Amino acid sequence: MKTCFKLLLLSTLMFALSCDKESITDPIQENLTATNAKGGKQVTRPVSISLEALGNFNGTQADFWGKMTHAGKISGQSFYASFVFTGPGTATYTSDEDIVYAANGDEVHSYSVFYYTFSSATEATYTGTTIVDGGTGRFEGATGSMEIVGSYTITSEDIFGAPLGISKHTGHGTITY
């Protein structure tokens, strides 16, 4: 019995000493970004968005919320470059930067150009394009575009007297990330 016990103890000790601690990967030290986890290969996929925004014409920003494929529930901000009336009942909106905040904290960066047609003093429809030009997390280096169709209703004025309204739009296109 003592011999079996000594053999068992000796084999356990030899096994423990033969293990190479350097071959064990510490998951805390590994860089498991989304790009590395998927091998870094970018894939083009269909994308769609549905959102509502609260914004004005004074050149500051609009806040929005909704849903976007590949991002889930979203919120975000659109920073205006301009909203210019181009003729009777028409205007062009151009954003310098739109930031979509995905449900998991990743960001999609884009900019937009929309063409408005007013049917009354407070109602307009618009069409245009949103161009994806980067992001964070899995959207780092993302590219793509969406064709946008929407409506805008002026509901009040902001503190500066500029029209304040609600936009609702949908968009469809492709995104590569």
Residue pairs with C-beta under 8 A, 6 or more apart in sequence:
33 137
34 106
34 137
34 138
35 138
35 140
38 138
42 141
42 176
42 177
43 176
43 177
44 144
44 174
44 175
44 176
45 69
45 70
45 174
45 175
45 176
45 177
46 69
46 172
46 173
46 174
47 68
47 69
47 70
47 144
47 146
47 172
47 173
47 174
47 175
48 68
48 69
48 146
48 170
48 171
48 172
48 173
49 66
49 67
49 68
49 69
49 74
49 100
49 130
49 146
49 169
49 170
49 171
50 66
50 67
50 68
50 169
50 170
50 171
51 64
51 65
51 66
51 67
51 68
51 74
51 167
51 168
51 169
52 64
52 65
52 66
52 166
52 167
52 168
53 62
53 63
53 64
53 65
53 78
53 166
53 167
53 168
53 169
54 62
54 63
54 64
54 164
54 165
54 166
54 167
55 61
55 62
55 63
55 78
55 80
55 164
55 165
55 167
56 62
56 158
56 162
56 163
56 164
56 165
57 83
57 162
57 163
58 158
58 160
58 162
59 80
59 82
59 83
60 79
60 80
61 77
61 78
61 79
61 80
62 77
62 78
62 80
62 167
63 75
63 76
63 77
64 74
64 75
64 76
64 77
64 78
64 167
65 73
65 74
65 75
65 76
66 73
66 74
67 73
67 74
68 74
68 100
68 102
68 108
70 102
70 175
70 177
71 100
71 102
71 103
71 106
71 108
72 102
72 103
72 104
73 103
74 100
74 101
74 102
74 103
75 100
75 101
76 98
76 99
76 100
76 101
77 98
77 99
78 95
78 97
78 98
78 99
78 112
79 95
79 96
79 97
79 98
80 93
80 94
80 95
80 96
81 94
81 95
81 96
82 92
82 93
82 94
83 91
83 92
83 93
83 94
84 91
84 92
85 91
86 92
89 117
89 118
89 119
90 115
90 116
90 117
90 118
91 115
91 116
91 118
91 124
92 113
92 114
92 115
92 116
93 112
93 113
93 114
93 115
93 116
93 126
93 128
94 111
94 112
94 113
94 114
95 111
95 112
95 113
96 111
97 109
97 110
97 111
98 109
98 110
98 111
98 112
98 130
99 107
99 108
99 109
100 107
100 108
100 109
100 110
100 135
101 107
102 108
102 137
102 139
104 137
105 137
106 135
106 136
106 137
106 138
106 139
107 135
107 136
107 137
107 139
108 132
108 135
108 139
108 142
108 175
109 132
109 133
109 134
109 135
109 139
109 142
110 130
110 131
110 132
110 133
111 130
111 131
111 133
112 128
112 129
112 130
112 131
112 148
113 128
113 129
114 126
114 127
114 128
114 148
114 150
115 126
115 127
115 128
116 124
116 125
116 126
116 152
117 124
117 125
117 126
118 124
119 125
121 154
122 153
122 154
122 155
122 165
123 151
123 152
123 153
123 154
124 151
124 152
124 153
125 149
125 150
125 151
125 152
126 148
126 149
126 150
126 151
126 152
126 167
126 169
127 147
127 148
127 149
127 150
128 147
128 148
129 145
129 146
129 147
129 148
130 145
130 146
130 148
130 171
130 173
131 144
131 145
132 142
132 143
132 144
132 145
132 146
132 175
133 142
133 143
134 140
134 141
134 142
134 143
135 141
135 142
135 177
138 177
139 177
140 177
141 177
142 175
142 176
142 177
143 175
143 176
143 177
144 173
144 174
144 175
144 176
145 173
145 174
146 171
146 172
146 173
147 171
147 172
147 173
148 169
148 170
148 171
149 169
149 170
149 171
150 167
150 168
150 169
150 170
151 167
151 168
151 169
152 165
152 166
152 167
153 165
153 166
154 163
154 164
154 165
155 164
155 165
155 166
156 163
156 164
156 165
157 163
157 164
158 164
